[in-house]
């Protein structure tokens, strides 16, 4: 039985794409504040593991899958944009630059073993005009998205290149997730 420790509809859709339908979806509420001097990759791994542990503390049995997506320009972590102002700041920072998307994945097995994996994807944006940013804000796609954009939506037109896992940028590296489930003997349980 697969339990998804996430409230992200994108992660549910990605899993369905490869034939996996979580038996339960139990979002985990944890403090996602980065620690002082914490590297973006370490933040993604810590948050994914924290979400899995939070769900595991109240739900025994099954395979618990948790993930977190962190967007960073250099060592600077961009927020999950909750306001228009945050989204503008994110998009202005990403404009004409290359950034990295770190996907932390944690799988907890029924016996309590914890497996973590990091997926790193480099994304290059074209230079964005003020008009493009304003038009994008009107879509609302940026709300709650790491880095203030959704690559699977209108922001796809901003992307010059993707080096690595596209599904990682959407919210969950399917390749890495499937390898983790295989390694944990998910299909033999």
N, C-alpha and C positions, 0 to 999 in steps of 0.2 A: 504494500500500500504506500503510495506516494503522497506526502503531505507538503504542500507548498507554503512556506513561511513568508508570504508576500501579499501585499494588497494590489500589486501591479497587474492590471488587465493585460498589459503587453507580455508579461512573462507567461501568463496563462495561455495566451494565443500562440506564443512561440512553442510552448510545450505541446500544444495540440497539433501544431504543424508537423511534429515528428511522431505523432500518435500517442502522446502521453497526456492523460487527463488526470489531474490530481484528484485523489479521493476526498481530500479536504483542503481548504484554503484557510489558513490561520495566520493573518497578519501579525507580525511581532512589533511591539512598540518599544523602541530602545532610544537612548540618547545618541544622536548621530553627529554631535559636535566633534570636529577634529581636535585631537590633542595637539598641544604646542609642538611645533617642528615635526609633526607626523607626516611622513611621505604619503602622497595620494594612493600609491599601491598598497601601503600598509593599512590605510584607512579603509579601503574597499574590502580587504580581507578581514579586518577586525569587525566591521559592521555586518558582513555576511555571517561570520561565526557567532556574533552576538545575537543576531536574529534567530539562527538555528537553535542556540542554547536557550533563548527565551521561550521558544515554542516547546522544546524538549522538556523543559522544567515542568510543564503542565500537561504534556501529551506524550505518553509512553507508547512505544511500539510504532512500527512503520519506519519508512525512510523519510527524513525531514530534509527538504531542499530549501536553502535560503540563498539570496544573492543581493549584492549591492552594486550600484553603478556610480563611479566617481569620474567626473570630467575635470581635467586639469590642463592649464597652460603652464608649462614648466612645473614648478613645485606648488603653484597657486591652485588651490581647489576652488572650482566654481560651484556655486550653490545650486540646489534644486530650486529653480525660480518660483517664488510664491507671489511676487508682485510684478507689475509691469516694469518698475524701476530696476528690479533685480534682473529681469529678462533683458532689458536694454543694456545694462552693464555687461552681462554675459555675452550677448551678441556683438557688442562693440569690441570686447576683448578677443573674441574668436575671429572677427573680421580680418580676412587676409592672412590668417595665421594657421599654423599646424598645432593641433592639440592632441592629447591622449585621453582615451576612454579606458578606465580600469574597471574590469568586472570581477568582483570577488564572488566566489561560489563556495558554499559550505554544504556538505552532505553528511548528515548524521544517520548512522545505520541503526537498526533495531537493538543491536547489542551495545549501543552508546559510542561506538567508534566515530571519530570526527575526521573528515577528509576536507581539505581546503585546496582551492586552485585559483590562480589569477590569470585572467585573459587581458591582454593589452592590445588596443587597436589605435593606430594613428589616423587622424582625420584632418584633412586640409580644407579650409573654407576659402571661398573667393572673397574679395573685398566687398563688403556690403554697403550699399548706399543707405542714407537715412530713410529714404522712401521704402526700401526693401525691409528694413527693420520695422518701420511703422506698420507696413502691410502685414508682416508676419505676426506682429503683436495682436492684430485684429482677429487672427485665426483662433487664438486661445490655446494652440497646440503646445506652447511653451510651459503652461501651468503645471508645476510639480515635476518638471523634467530636469534632470541633471544637466547643467550647462545651459539651460533655457531653450532647448530645441528638441524636436522629435525628427530624427533622420528619416523615419518612415512616412513623414507627412510632407508639408510644403517646404520644409528646410532641406529636403533632398536637393533642391535646386541650388543651394549654397555650397554643396560639397564638391570640391574639385577631385579629391581622391580619398579612398579608404584603404589602408594597409593593415590587414588583419581581419578579424571576424566582424562581419556586418551585424549579425544577430547580437553580438556583444554590445554594439552601440544602441541597438533597440532596447536591450535590457537583460539579455541572458545569452551567453555563448552556448549555442546548441551543441557544437562539437565537443567542447569541454564538459558540458553537462552529461552528454551521452557516454563519454569515456569514463567519467566518475561513476555513473550508474553501473556500467559494465564491470568496472574494477571492484565494485562493492557487491557484485553478484545479485543485482536487483531483479533480473529476470528469472533467476533460479529460486527466488524466495517464495 
